[in-house]
Amino acid sequence: MNEARQQRIEAYYENKIPHVEFMMDNVWDPHNVAAVSRTADGLGIRCIHLYYTYNEFPPVNRVGKKTSSSANQWIEFNKVKDLSSFVEVKKAEGYRFIGAGIGKTACQLTEYQFPEKCIVIMGSESTGMSSEIQEICDDLVYIPMVGMVTSFNISVAAAIMMYEIYKQKGASLRVKSIDEFQNNHNRGRNPKSDD
């Protein structure tokens, strides 16, 4: 790897929203996991924790390459094997767990101020967050909707949450210029793959 490419990769990993991570609870469709990773890459989220107890763990590096546009190569995926230990470590580090869901104490997304350190949890497509995940949540946040349908697809919901976080915390990130967008599009390649 040449020095210029190494510098670009280092700059990429530095250009992230610090101390904000996502977690997916038993999301069964690997294409949804891939779509979430693509949005995470685009909006400055570095790490996605994957918690699976009843659905099959997704092959994040093999499935959904088109859906993620290869973003899954650049996201740090962490398999949560022991939920209690994971929560204990993260809370000791000062993280708060924010569940995407409804409940009596849920706050509307546009009115919620994300804390400095947080892990945002997205539940599975059919059942939402599992009971053990609900128990670890410090806050619940829901996305306002005005239509007849009462939920978004998991990847869309995650994208909306990430964009709100980006609006609140992404001011220091370096945004691509129009020229960079056009050059990357014209090459038809991952911007980090050229030498």
N, C-alpha and C positions, 0 to 999 in steps of 0.2 A: 504494500500500500504506500503510495507516495505521500509526501508531507502535506501537500495541499488538501488531499482527501481526508487525511487524519485530522487536520484542523477543522474541516467542515463538519466532520462527525462529532468532534468535541464541542464545537459551537452549537450543533443541533441539541446535544444532551444538556447543555447549559441553558438553552432557551426554553425552559419549562417553568410552569407555575410551581413554586416550591411548596412542599408539604400538603399537596392535594392529590389524593389517589381515589381510584374507583374500585368497586367490588361487585362481582356478579354472583348472584345466588341461584345456582342450578338452572342457568339459562341453557335450554336444551338444544337450540338451533345454532350450530357453529357459525353459520353465516351471520347471525345476529352478533355473536362475539366478535367476528371479523369486522363487521360494520362499526361496532362501538370502538374497536381499536383504531379504525381509520379516522374517526372523529377525534379520538384522544390525541392522535398524532397531530392533527391539524390545529387543535386548540390548546396544546401545551400540557397535556396530562402525560406523565411518564410511566405510571405503574397501574396495572389492573390486577387485582386479586381475584382468584377464581375459587369459589366454594361450592363443592359438589357432594351431595349426600345421597340423592336418589336419581339423578340424571347422569348420563355418561359424560365423563370429563372430555371437553372438546380438544381435538388435535389442532391446536392453535397455529402450528407451523405448516400444516399440510392442507387444511380445509379453509375455504373462503379467501383464497389468494386474490381472486377477481374482486370480491366484495370489499376486501381491505385495501386493495391496490398496493399490496405488499407492505402496508403499514404495520402488520403484525410482526414483521422482522425487527421493528424499531421500538416496539412497546415492551416494557418489562412485565412479563406475566409471572405471577406468584401463586402457586397452588396452596391453598389453606388446608392443611391436613388436620390440625388440632385447633378448633375455633377458640376454645378457652385460652390457650396459650397465646394465640395470635392477638386476641383482644387485650389480654393482660399486658403484653409487650407494647402494643400500640397506644393504649391508654396511659401507660407509664411514660411514653414519649410525648404525651400531650395531645394526642389525636382524639377527635370526637367522631362518632359514627352517625351519619346522616342517612336515614332511610327514605327512599323515594316511595311514598305511599300516603294513604289517607288514614285519618284517625281523629279523635277529639282534640288532640293537641297539635295536629298538623298545621304547618304554616304555608301560605301560598308562596310559591317560588319567587315571585317578583317582589315580595316583601321580606324575604329571608336574607340575612347577612351571613354568608359562610364564614366560619371561624378560620383562624390562621392555619390550623392543622386539622384536616378532616379527611374522612374516607366516606365517599358517597356510595350507597348500596342500591343496586337495581335488582329487583326480584325476577323470578322466572316468568315466562310468557303467560302461562295459564293460571298459576296460583299466587303469583306475587312473592313477597318475602316469606321464607319459612319461619315457623314460630321461634326457633332459637335465634334467628337473625333479628327478628322484631325485638327480642328481649335485650339485645346489646345496643339498640339505637338510642342515642341521646336526644335526637330530634327527628321529626318526620316533616318532609316537604312534599307538597303536591304541585303539579303543573296545572295552571288554570285552563279550563276548556269551555267552549261556548256551544258546541254542537251536541248532537244526539248521542254520539259515541262517548263512552266514559273513560277511555284509556287510549294511549298511544302504543304503537309497536315499541318494544324494548329499545331498539337502536335509535328510534326517533326520540323517545323520552330521554335517553342518555345524552343525545346530542343537545337537546334543549337545556338540560341541566348543565352540561359542560359549557355551553355558550354563556349562560348566566354567570357561571364561575369565571369564565374568561373576561366578561365585562367587568366583574368586580375586582379581579386580581391580575389581569393580564396586561396592565398598562406598561410594564417594564419589558415585555417580550418584543423581540424584533420581528416585525411583520414583513413578509415577502413583498417586494415591489411588483408593480404591474409587469415590468420587464422580466423579472424572474419567473413569474407565472407563465408568461408567453414563451420564454425560452424553454422551460421545462415541458410545456405542452407540445411545443414544436419538436422537441427531441423524443417525446413519447416515452421517457424513461424516468425512473426514480431519481429525484434530484441528488441523492447521495451516492448514486451508483457510477457516476461518470468520473473518469480520471483525467 
